[in-house]
């Protein structure tokens, strides 16, 4: 999928596209860098940048945190 189409996707699909490309475990900075490289929207970049500084073992650890902080439909 071309990176240029990512910002037009619903936010949950943007997260899915970005997190699928991450090498796990990953820290917050690696997640933000992956999103920036993928061309994710500023909203996605802001959400990832607002996450706690820590190592995340897998996709589920990120999506659960995002979903609990930002509500249903995001990171689900």
Phi, psi and omega in degrees: 000131179293140181300331183296339181273345185299314182298340179274351181284155170304151188300323180294326177289326176299313178300316180300313180297317181292310186292334178295333183269352185281142172270122185262148356291158181219147175263175184303316182297322178293324178294316179297317179298319179297320179293318180296315179298323181284349181082027181295160181293162176299328178298314179295316179301318180295319179296313180295321181292336179275358180285156179298147175288107177193172174270134179252124186288333186196177181302316184301322181296328178281313184294326177294318179295314180297314181297321181287332181270333189239002173094174183295150178091350177244119179077008181280000000 
